[in-house]
Amino acid sequence: MLIFAGLGNPGAQYAGNRHNIGFMAVDEIQRRHGFSPWSKKFKALISEGEIGGERVLLMKPQTFMNLSGEAVGEAMRFYKLGPGQVLAIYDELDLVAGKARIKLGGGHGGHNGIKSLDAHCGKDYRRLRLGIGHPGSKEQVHNHVLGDFAKADRLWLEPLLEALADNAEMLVKGEDSQLLNKLALATGSKPEPDPAPAKPAGKSHIRQTRNNAQPKILPTTGPMAEMLKKLFGNKGE
């Protein structure tokens, strides 16, 4: 069993906020995959279903963002799950709007919902960060995250959420790089390149080529030695 926890704030006044993109993501998964109706349990709204042959519990903590970990931790203990079976989906200021990143473990980056999950669930859970962009200054952050998405944002937001729901089986199977490519294509971004292999430490390729081209040991006897003596003389003797 897996838990997909979308993070956000409960209540109609927060429903369209950038901070609630995690709620929006699990709502779309719930609709696309025929999950059960939302019900109340574990201080959250929950919905159960199956994706790719795996049982999945969708969660929308109703504790407000700063206490999200209370709800997720309670569900983990009830089902006897470890952090590795939990996926948190949430907003990321430091990603360009529409970009996505996924990883196992890591820091909270100042996100209060993630701080709470770290405290109640441990840190080794998977994190799907959905970019909402940065407003440009620290003073504007509060109003930005608790402000509604603009109409222009729908051009990338809706395709992003739809692609995430359509390819949720990749989340279940841990096919993270393939999923990120799907999301990038859906929002008109370039697919994420595979990391370039690290260059071996030491000499540059040019110096290696030059060194390899030179004989390391000169013959001192035989026909080749005699020819070299005739060409260069007996330098060094």
Order of alpha helices (4+ residues) and beta strands (2+ residues): beta-alpha-beta-beta-beta-alpha-beta-beta-alpha-beta-alpha-alpha-alpha-alpha-alpha-alpha
